[in-house]
């Protein structure tokens, strides 16, 4: 048992009683991390789709080269 445990008491017991029914900081951080991951994958998918759309438009428009048919 450390000095702070003796001075402040059992923090796990205190958390169970004082913060009952609330999301823990660890759970909140994990949830935020997962949400951020979903946002970044969606943004990457949008960027990839935009690149594909530009590339196809350029192929349709033509340019200095003749597209293969």
NORZI-V320084 format. One line per field, one symbol per residue. phi: phi as a letter, one per 20 degrees, with the letter a starting at -180 (. if undefined). psi: psi as a letter, one per 30 degrees, with the letter a starting at -180 (. if undefined). A space follows every 50 residues. Layout:
BEGIN
phi = ???
psi = ???
END
This chain:
BEGIN
phi = .efffffdneffffffefdfndffffffffffffffffffffffffffff fffffffffffnrfdeffc
psi = kleeeeefajfeeeeeeehkflkleeeeeeeeeeeeeeeeeeeeeeeeee eeeeeeeeeeeabflkkk.
END
